[in-house]
Amino acid sequence: MSKVYFIKNSESDYNQLGKEALDLLKKVVSETNYKFEKELPIKVHFGEKGNTTFIPAKCYDETISYLKEQGVSPSYIETNVLYRGSRTTTDAHIETAKSHGFTQIPIIIADGDIGTQYDEVEINKEYIKNCKIGKGFGQFKQYIVMSHFKGHVAAGFGGALKQLAMGFAARGGKLEQHSGISPVVSSEKCISCGICVEKCNYAAIETPDIAIIDQNKCIGCAGCIAVYPEGAIKNTWGGAHFLEKLSEYAYGAAKDKDIIYITFVHNITKECDCAGTPMEPITGNIGILASKDPIALDTACLDLVQKNSGEKLFDKGRASLVHGEKIGLGMMEYELIELN
């Protein structure tokens, strides 16, 4: 049974939430005798342009100050997104992050300018053999993964597991989780400009009339999605065994890493922070949770949300927790320890 620490808070005072996040971090550090490395990135989600319910930058101020007091050099770390938006390329991603207030510490975009730089992490699980993890993650041993628990159209919910699986994966790894196939071309939108041909490092695209992707040459890096001006190249969402692949990629991201997980169960919306539009919460704020076990943490968050709402919200995502426990990422059975 894994320990999950919990501070109840239904208010929207982000300064207070930041202090309580630090209290939870200190509790985990004390209970596990955690020893900090000299450099420690904080994995966050900066929120898509137009989104208003992501966890704001001020919630991380206390943690950042504490790490500096411990002689640690902190940074934010993220990867570029798979879809076309304000965080598709590194320059645009950092610009969006800074516009949302994430200016306290350096920002690392771990998978390169358009999300194609990665290391392969061997896991040999049921659906994934090698994970394409953003190359920048390889230089660090420790992380604090700070997540926002909310809904997600394909995953059921987004929390610690999704922060690992999608958040650590390079563009090709994200595509592999969603579909396991190459991107597809819209014949209605393609203008045969040749940009995708020029940018493809694997000579997998031709444009006789419209762009054609050679399935035998394409490695699924999905870099063409980021550079195509008309949005004619897209991935397909969901895909077979998506929830299981999500768990296996989370396993690959966490492999050989020493991670503390902290999750804000606030601003609980139907869709994730990748939605570039204002959204209304669908249930009340609950609090903040922390653990060394991402499966136990997400299970506790899901249970609390369902208990608080009186509905089976986001229950689709429980399948990823079951598979995550099966492959050894963590355990669903937990002890919830509430701090005063």
LUMLO-46859 format. One record per atom (N, C-alpha, C, O): residue in one letter; x negated, y negated, z. Coordinates in pm, whole numbers, plus 50000, padded with zeros to 5 digits. Example, Ala and Ser with C-alpha at 12.3 -4.5 7.8 and 13.67 -1.06 7.14 Angstrom:
! residues 2
A486815056950780
A487705045050780
A486805033050780
A485765033250846
S487155022550708
S486335010650714
S487104999750787
S486594988650804
END
This chain:
! residues 340
M499165011950000
M500005000050000
M499124987550000
M498214986350082
S499404978349909
S498614966149898
S499244954849978
S500464954249994
K498394945850027
K498874934350102
K499164922750009
K498364919449921
V500314916550029
V500694904449956
V501044893750059
V501914895950143
Y500374882450053
Y500584871650148
Y501564861450089
Y501544858849969
F502414855750174
F503544847750127
F503754835650216
F503784836850339
I503884823850155
I504324811850225
I505614807150161
I505644803850043
K506674806950240
K507984802850189
K508024787650173
K507624780350264
N508504782950059
N508604768650034
N509604766449920
N509354770449807
S510704760149952
S511734757649851
S511734743149801
S512554739349718
E510794735249852
E510744721049815
E509944719049687
E509364728449633
S509924706749638
S509184703549515
S508074693449541
S507774685149455
D507464694349659
D506334685849695
D505054692849647
D504564702049713
Y504524688449533
Y503384695449473
Y502104693949555
Y501244702749552
N501964682849628
N500804681449716
N500824691949826
N499794697749861
Q502024694449881
Q502164704649983
Q501934718549925
Q501304726949989
L502424720949806
L502194733849742
L500694736449724
L500224747549743
G499964725949687
G498514727349672
G497834731149801
G496924739449802
K498274725149912
K497704728450044
K498024742850082
K497184749850138
E499234747150051
E499624760850085
E498934771049997
E498634782150042
A498674767549872
A497884776349786
A496504778349844
A495964789449842
L495914767649897
L494594768849960
L494684777450086
L493784785550112
D495734775750165
D495904784150285
D495914798950248
D495304807150317
L496604802350140
L496644816250096
L495284820950047
L494864832150077
L494584812349972
L493254815949926
L492334818750045
L491624828850046
K492354810150145
K491514812150263
K491874825050336
K490994831950387
K493164828250340
K493604840550405
K493034852850334
K492524862050399
V493134853050202
V492584864450126
V491074865250142
V490524876050160
V490404853850136
V488954853450153
V488564859150288
V487624867050299
S489274855150392
S488974859850527
S489254874850543
S488444882250599
E490414879150493
E490824893150512
E489964902950432
E489804914450471
T489414898350320
T488644907450233
T487144904750239
T486374911150168
N486734895250324
N485324891450335
N484744887950198
N483664892450159
Y485504879850126
Y485164876049989
Y483954866849987
Y483924857050061
K482974869849905
K481754861949892
K481734855249755
K481754862049652
F481674842049754
F481764834649630
F480444834849553
F479354834049611
E480574835849420
E479444833649331
E479214818649315
E480024810549362
K478134814949250
K477814800749230
K478794793949133
K479084782049146
E479304801649038
E480264796348942
E481524804848947
E481454817148947
L482684798248950
L483934805648961
L485024798248884
L485494787748929
P485424803448770
P486514797148693
P487884799948755
P488124810348816
I488774790348737
I490174791648778
I491004793448652
I491044784548567
K491664804948640
K492514807548524
K493884801448548
K494584805148642
V494254792048463
V495544785148476
V496254784948340
V495734790048241
H497414779048338
H498164776548215
H498444761648213
H499074756448305
F497984754648108
F498094740048103
F499474735148061
F499764723248074
G500324744048011
G501644740047964
G501594734747822
G500704727047787
E502544738847742
E502634734147604
E503084719447603
E503794715047694
K502684712047503
K503124698147487
K504654697747482
K505274704947404
G505234689447565
G506694688447571
G507294696347686
G508434693947724
N506534705747742
N507014713447857
N506894704947984
N505924697447998
T507844705848072
T507824697648194
T507844705748322
T507794700048431
T507934719048312
T508074727348432
T506864736148461
T506914744748548
F505764734048388
F504524741048421
F504044736148559
F504454725548605
I503184744048622
I502644739948753
I501644728748732
I500634730748664
P501884716848790
P501054705248759
P499654705948818
P499394713648911
A498764697948762
A497344698248797
A497094695448945
A496154700949003
K497924687049007
K497694683549147
K497804695549240
K497304695149352
C498464706149195
C498584718249277
C497244725649293
C497134734649376
Y496254721849213
Y494964728549218
Y493894720049287
Y492774724749306
D494214707649325
D493224698549382
D492594704149510
D491374703649526
E493424709449600
E492914714349727
E491974726249707
E490934727149772
T492344735249618
T491494746749589
T490164742449530
T489114747649567
I490214732949438
I488984727949375
I488064721749479
I486864724549479
S488594713449568
S487784707049672
S487164717449765
S486004716349803
Y487954727449802
Y487464738049890
Y486314745749826
Y485304748549891
L486464749149698
L485394756449630
L484104748249626
L483024753649648
K484224735549599
K483044726849596
K482374726249733
K481154726049742
E483194726049839
E482644726049975
E481874738950006
E480964739050089
Q482254749749938
Q481564762549957
Q480324763949870
Q479684774449868
G479984753249797
G478814753649709
G479094760149576
G478174763949504
V480374761349542
V480794767749417
V481024757049310
V481524746149340
S480654759949187
S480944751249073
S482174756749001
S482074766548928
P483354750349021
P484574755648959
P484804749648820
P484284738948787
S485584756648740
S486014751748609
S487394757748582
S487784767548645
Y488114751648489
Y489324757848437
Y488924766648319
Y487994763348246
I489624777848302
I489344786448187
I490654791048125
I491614794348196
E490694791347993
E491884795447919
E491454800947783
E490284800547748
T492414806047708
T492204809847569
T493254802847483
T494294798447534
N492984801747356
N493934795547264
N495134804747241
N495044816947256
V496254798747206
V497484806447190
V497574812347049
V496864808246957
L498464822147035
L498614829146908
L499524821646811
L499314822046690
Y500514814846863
Y501474807746778
Y500934793946741
Y499914789446794
R501624787146650
R501254773446614
R501874763646712
R503094762646724
G501014756246783
G501494746646882
G500384737046919
G499424735346843
S500504730747036
S499504720847076
S498284727147140
S497354720047178
R498264740547152
R497114747347215
R496574758447125
R496034768447173
T496714756546994
T496274766646897
T494784766146872
T494154776446848
T494194754246877
T492764752446856
T492154745946980
T492854739447058
T490854747746997
T490204743047119
T490354728047140
T490694723747250
D490104720047037
D490194705547052
D491604701247095
D491764693247186
A492604706647027
A493994703147059
A494384708347198
A495124701947272
H493874720047231
H494184726347360
H493644717547475
H494374714747570
I492404713447464
I491794705047568
I492494691447576
I492694686047685
E492854686047461
E493584673347459
E494914674647532
E495294665747609
T495624685747508
T496894688147577
T496684689647727
T497424683947807
A495654697247764
A495354699347907
A495094686147977
A495624683548085
K494284677847916
K493954664947978
K495164655747985
K495334648348082
S496014656147883
S497224647947885
S498174652347995
S499014644548040
H498044664948040
H498854670148149
H498164668848284
H498644674048385
G497024661848287
G496374658748414
G495254667948456
G494714666348566
F494894677548373
F493854687048411
F492474681348376
F491814685548281
T492064671648456
T490814664348430
T489814665548545
T488744659548538
Q490144673048650
Q489304673248770
Q487974680348750
Q486974676448810
I487954690648666
I486774699048647
I486664702648498
I487614700848423
P485494707648455
P485344711348314
P486354721948270
P486824729948351
I486674721848141
I487594731548082
I486824740547987
I486114735747899
I486964753548005
I486364763447916
I487474770147836
I488404775947893
I487384769247704
I488264777147618
I487454789047572
I486524787747492
A487814800747623
A486904812247622
A486804819547489
A485894827647471
D487704816847394
D487714824847272
D487374816747146
D487744820647036
G486674805447163
G486184798147047
G487204788546988
G488334787647036
D486794781546882
D487584770546827
D488984774746782
D489954767446802
I489094786646721
I490404791146674
I490774804846730
I491604811946673
G490144808546841
G490564820646911
G490004833646857
G490584844246883
T488914833246782
T488404845346718
T487134850846782
T486594860846734
Q486634844646888
Q485414849446952
Q485784858247072
Q486504853947162
Y485294870547070
Y485674879747177
Y484604890347200
Y483764892947114
D484664896347316
D483924908447348
D484904919947353
D486054918247394
E484464931647312
E485314943547323
E485054950347457
E483924953647490
V486124952347532
V486044959047662
V486694972747647
V487894973747620
E485924983147663
E486424996747644
E487245001147765
E486785000247879
I488475005847739
I489315010847849
I489865024847820
I490125032447913
N490035028247692
N490495041647650
N491785045947722
N491855056647781
K492785037447715
K494085040547772
K495015045947664
K494575048847553
E496275047347696
E497225054147608
E497445046847477
E497535053147372
Y497525033547480
Y497825025847360
Y496645017247313
Y496525014347194
I495795013247404
I494655004647372
I493355011647410
I493195016647521
K492445012047315
K491125018047341
K490095007447378
K489305009247470
N490114996247305
N489184985347330
N489944972147330
N490674969247236
C489784964147436
C490464951347447
C489584940247390
C488384939947414
K490194931147315
K489484919447262
K489664907947362
K490654900547357
I488694906747451
I488754896747558
I487904884747519
I486774886347471
G488434872547539
G487714860447504
G486264860847550
G485994864147665
K485354857547462
K483934859347486
K483434851947609
K482544856847679
G484004840247636
G483554832347749
G483774838747884
G483124835047982
F484704848347893
F484964854848021
F483814863748065
F483634866248184
G483034868547969
G481984878148000
G480874872748087
G480164880648150
Q480694859748094
Q479584854148170
Q479884852248318
Q479004848148394
F481114855248360
F481484853348500
F481934866548563
F482504875148496
K481654867948693
K482014880048766
K483304878248845
K484024887848871
Q483584865848884
Q484734863048970
Q485694853148903
Q485304844948820
Y486954854448941
Y487974844948896
Y489004843049006
Y489234851949087
I489614831249006
I490874829249078
I491924827648969
I491874818048892
V492854836848963
V493924836548864
V495154830448930
V495794836649015
M495484818248889
M496624811148948
M497754810548846
M497604804648738
S498854816648879
S499944818948784
S501224811848824
S501414807948939
H502084810248725
H503424804948746
H504414815948712
H504434820648598
F505214820248808
F506174830948784
F507444825148722
F508084816348779
K507794830148604
K508974825348529
K509334835848426
K508674846248418
G510374833348348
G510794842948248
G509914842948125
G509114833948104
H510084853448043
H509384854347915
H510214863147822
H510684873847861
V510374858547698
V511284865247607
V510864879647576
V511724888247561
A509574882347566
A509114895847531
A508704903947653
A508944915947659
A508064897247751
A507504904447866
A508484905947982
A508204913248077
G509624899247975
G510554899248087
G510244887948182
G511104879748213
F509014887548229
F508554876648314
F507064874348288
F506354882948237
G506624862448326
G505204859348322
G504714857048463
G505314849348538
G503614863548500
G503004862048631
G501534865548621
G500884862248522
A501014872048723
A499594875448725
A499224884848611
A498184883248547
L500094894748585
L499804904548481
L499664897948344
L498744901048269
K500584888948313
K500534882248183
K499364872448176
K498774870648070
Q499024866048288
Q497854857248290
Q496594865048253
Q495704859748186
L496514877448297
L495374885948261
L495464890348115
L494524888448038
A496594896248079
A496724902847949
A496654893247833
A495814894747744
M497534883247833
M497544873347725
M496534862247750
M495904857247657
G496384858447876
G495524847247909
G494054849847889
G493304840447861
F493604862247902
F492194865647883
F491914870247739
F490764870247696
A492944874247667
A492754880047534
A492474869347430
A493064858547432
A491554872347338
A491364863947220
A492574865547128
A493454873747154
R492604857647022
R493784857646934
R494114871646882
R495274875646880
G493094879046841
G493344892546791
G493874901846897
G494654910846868
G493454899747022
G493964907747133
G495414904647162
G496204913547194
K495784892047152
K497184888347169
K498034894847060
K499114900147087
L497534894246937
L498264900246826
L498404915246845
L499454920946816
E497344921646893
E497374936146915
E498434939847018
E499114950047002
Q498584931947120
Q499614934647220
Q501004932847163
Q501904940947189
H501194922247086
H502534919247034
H502974928846925
H504144932546918
S502054932946840
S502504940746726
S501594952146686
S502054962546639
G500304950346705
G499364960446660
G499214960946510
G498634970346457
I499724950846440
I499594950246295
I499054936546254
I498944927546338
S498724935046128
S498214922446078
S499314911946074
S500504915346074
P498944898946069
P499954888446051
P500704890345920
P500264897545831
V501844883745911
V502654884745789
V502774871045725
V502694860745793
V502964870845591
V503034858545514
V504474855745472
V505174864745423
S504914843345491
S506234839145444
S506094834245300
S505424824245274
S506724841245206
S506644837345064
S507304823845039
S506954816844944
E508284820045125
E508974807245107
E508084795345144
E508234784545088
K507164797345239
K506354786245289
K504964785445228
K504354774745224
C504454796745180
C503074796945129
C502954788145004
C503774789144913
I501924779445002
I501704770344887
I500434774044810
I499974766444725
S499864785844841
S498674790844771
S497514780744774
S496834778744674
C497324774444889
C496264764244899
C494884770344913
C493884763644885
G494804782944955
G493514789744964
G492764787545094
G491684793045111
I493314779645185
I492604777045312
I492414789845392
I491364792145451
C493434798245394
C493314810745470
C492254819845410
C491554826945483
V492124819745278
V491094827845211
V489714822845251
V488824830745283
E489554809745249
E488274803645283
E487874806245428
E486694808545456
K488824806045518
K488524807345660
K488434821745709
K487904824245817
C488944831445631
C488904845345674
C487484850745665
C486864850345559
N486964855545776
N485584860745781
N485484875045730
N484384880645725
Y486604881045692
Y486604895245658
Y487104897945516
Y487394909345480
A487204887345436
A487644888445296
A488924896645285
A489074904845194
A489844894345379
A491074902345385
A492264895545319
A493354901345316
I492074883345265
I493214875945210
I492904871645067
I491814866945037
E493884873344979
E493804868444842
E495034859844814
E496074861444878
T494914850644717
T496064842244682
T496284841744531
T496024831544468
P496774852744474
P497084852244331
P498254842644304
P498144833844219
D499344844344375
D500474835144372
D500764830244514
D500814818244540
I500934839744604
I501034836544746
I499954844644818
I499394854144763
A499684840844943
A498664848045020
A499084862445042
A500234865345077
I498144871445020
I498354885745044
I497274890545140
I496084888545115
I497684896945249
I496734901845349
I496524916745327
I497464924645329
D495264920545307
D494884934545288
D494834941345424
D493944938545505
Q495784950245449
Q495884956845579
Q494654965245610
Q494364967645727
N493934969745509
N492754978045532
N491534969845573
N490624975045637
K491524956945536
K490394948345572
K490674939745695
K489744936345768
C491934936245716
C492284927445827
C492004934345960
C492404945745982
I491304927046051
I491014932846183
I491994927646289
I491884931246406
G492944919346247
G493934914346341
G493444903046430
G493984901046538
C492424895446386
C491924884446469
C492914872946474
C492904865146570
A493764871746373
A494834861646366
A494304847346354
A495054837946382
G493064845546314
G492524832346293
G493244824746184
G493324812446190
C493784831746084
C494494825345974
C495744818146023
C496164808245962
I496354822946132
I497544816446186
I497214802246231
I498014793046215
A496014800646288
A495634787646343
A495314777446236
A495544765546256
V494774781846121
V494284772246022
V495284769345911
V495114759545839
Y496314777345895
Y497194775645781
Y498094763345800
Y498814762745900
P498084753645710
P498764740745732
P500284741345728
P500934733045791
E500864750745656
E502314751045639
E503014760545736
E504244761845732
G502254767145822
G502854776845913
G503424788945842
G504384794945889
A502824792545728
A503364803445648
A502894817145694
A503464827345656
I501864817445778
I501354830245829
I501724831145976
I501384822346056
K502404841846011
K502904843346147
K502674857546197
K502464866846120
N502734858746330
N502744871946390
N504194876146414
N505104867946403
T504384888746445
T505714893646483
T505724895946634
T504804902046688
W506754891146702
W506784891746848
W507314905146898
W508104911846832
G506854908647015
G507314921047077
G506514932747027
G505354934347064
G507104940846943
G506394952346889
G506544964546978
G506954963647093
A506194976046921
A506324988646992
A505404989047114
A504234985347108
H505964993547226
H505214995547350
H504534982747397
H503444983247455
F505164971347373
F504554958647412
F504284957947562
F503204953647602
L505234962247645
L505064961147790
L503934969947840
L503214966247933
E503764981547778
E502654990347816
E501314984547771
E500324985147844
K501294978847650
K500064972647601
K499664960747688
K498484958347712
L500664953547735
L500414942247825
L499664946947949
L498684940747991
S500124957848008
S499464963248127
S498044967848096
S497134965848177
E497864973947981
E496544979247947
E495564967847918
E494384968947952
Y496034957147857
Y495164945547836
Y494834938847970
Y493724933947989
A495794938448061
A495524933148194
A494444941448263
A493574935948332
Y494504954348246
Y493484963348301
Y492114959848244
Y491124959248317
G492064957748112
G490804954348047
G490254940948093
G489044939448110
A491144931248112
A490714917948158
A490134918448298
A489164911448329
A490724926648384
A490294927448524
A489144937148546
A488564937448654
K488814945148446
K487784955448462
K486454949248503
K485944940148438
D485904954348612
D484584950148664
D484564935648709
D483484929848724
K485734929448731
K485804915648780
K486334915548923
K487104924348963
D485934905648999
D486374903849137
D487334891949139
D486904880449131
I488634894749149
I489654884449125
I490574882849245
I490994892649306
I490864870449278
I491934867149373
I493094861349292
I492894852749206
Y494304866149320
Y495504861949246
Y496404853549335
Y496724857549447
I496814841949285
I497744833249356
I498864829349258
I498584825249146
T500104830849301
T501234828149211
T502234818649274
T502674820549387
F502584808249198
F503614798649237
F504974803649187
F505164805249067
V505904806049279
V507254810249241
V508154797949256
V509004797149344
H507914788449166
H508584775549163
H508934772349018
H508344777848926
N509894763348999
N510304759648863
N510534772348779
N509944774048673
I511404781048828
I511614794148765
I512574792448648
I513784791348666
T512014792348530
T512804789948409
T513004802948331
T512324812848355
K513954802548239
K514254814448159
K513124818048066
K512854829848042
E512444807848013
E511334810247921
E510044805247984
E510044798848088
C508914808447917
C507614805647976
C507144791447946
C507824783947875
D505994787848001
D505454774447985
D504914771747845
D504464760647817
C504964781647758
C504584779747618
C505704772947540
C505484768547427
A506884772047598
A508004765247532
A507774750247539
A507724744547647
G507644743747422
G507354729447418
G508574720847430
G508814712147346
T509344723147533
T510584715547552
T510944715847700
T510604725447769
P511614705647751
P512064705847891
P513054717147914
P513894720047828
M512964723448030
M513884734248065
M514364732148208
M513694725648288
E515534737548239
E516074736848373
E515824750048446
E515994760648386
P515404749648573
P515254761948650
P516564769548658
P517644763548662
I516484782648661
I517684790848664
I517974796448803
I519014802748824
T517064794248897
T517294798049036
T516414789349124
T515564781949073
G516594790049255
G515884781149345
G514404784549362
G513974795649333
N513634774649409
N512234776849442
N512114786449560
N512974786849647
I511024794249562
I510854804449665
I509594802249748
I509654802649871
G508454799949684
G507224798149758
G506004802049679
G506014801849556
I504934805649750
I503674809449688
I503234822749746
I503404825349866
L502664831349660
L502184844349703
L500754846449657
L500314840449559
A500014855149728
A498634857949691
A498274872349726
A498834878149819
S497344878049650
S496914891849673
S495654894549594
S495264886649508
K495024905749624
K493944910849541
K494464920849439
K493704925649355
D495744924149446
D496364934249361
D497414927549272
D498454923249323
P497174926449141
P498134919549055
P499464926749038
P500494920349019
I499444940049044
I500684947649032
I501564945349154
I502764942549141
A500974946449272
A501724944049395
A502254929749399
A503384927449440
L501434920249357
L501824906149359
L503014903649267
L503994897449309
D502934908249143
D504044906249050
D505314913349096
D506424908349079
T505144925249156
T506314932649207
T506994924749318
T508214923749322
A506184919249408
A506744911449518
A507454898949466
A508534895449513
C506844892149369
C507464880249311
C508804883649246
C509794876649266
L508824894449169
L510044898749101
L511124902249202
L512284898449185
D510754909549306
D511724913349409
D512314901049479
D513514900449504
L511464891249510
L511924879149577
L512864870949488
L513874865749535
V512524869949360
V513374862549267
V514734869249255
V515764862449256
Q514754882449242
Q516024889449229
Q516854888649357
Q518084887449351
K516184889349472
K516894888049599
K517464873949615
K518594872349660
N516674863849578
N517084849949593
N518234846349499
N519144838849536
S518184851649377
S519204848349277
S520444857049287
S521514853249241
G520284868849347
G521394878349351
G521644885249219
G522674891649200
E520684883849127
E520804890048994
E519544897748960
E518494895949022
K519654906448860
K518494914148815
K517694906348711
K517394911448604
L517344893848745
L516584885548652
L515244891948618
L514554897348704
F514874891148491
F513544894948441
F513224909748462
F512054913648456
D514234918148486
D513954932048524
D513314940048412
D512704950548437
K513434935348289
K512774941848177
K511274943548203
K510684953648164
G510674933748270
G509244934048294
G508784944348394
G507584946748406
R509704950448466
R509304960448565
R508624972448499
R507834979348563
A508924974748373
A508284985848301
A506774983848290
A506014993448294
S506354971448277
S504904968948268
S504234971548402
S503064975648405
L504944969348511
L504394972148643
L504264987148666
L503274991848723
V505264994548621
V505225009248632
V504025014648556
V503285023148607
H503835009848434
H502705014748354
H501375010048414
H500395017448412
G501344997748466
G500124992748528
G499695001148646
G498505003748665
E500675005548726
E500345014548837
E499855027948785
E498925033748841
K500475032848680
K500095045748622
K498645045948577
K497965056148593
I498165034948519
I496795034848465
I495765030148568
I494585029348536
G496195026948690
G495245023848796
G494915009148815
G493915005848877
L495765000248761
L495504985948777
L495874981048918
L495284971448967
G496814987648981
G497244983949115
G498414992649156
G498685002749092
M499104988849263
M500234996849309
M501444988049334
M501324976549377
M502614993549308
M503854986049325
M504294985349471
M505014976149509
E503884994749552
E504234994549693
E503374984149764
E502154984149750
Y504004975249839
Y503264964249900
Y503794961250040
Y504924964550074
E502944954950117
E503334949350247
E503364934250231
E502334928150203
L504534928150250
L504674913750237
L504414907350373
L505144909650469
I503364899350379
I502954893050505
I503214878050494
I502534870950419
E504204873250569
E504584859150562
E503744851050659
E503634854450777
L503134840250609
L502344831350693
L503214819750737
L504074815150662
N502984815050858
N503744803750911
N503204790650857
N503714779950890
END
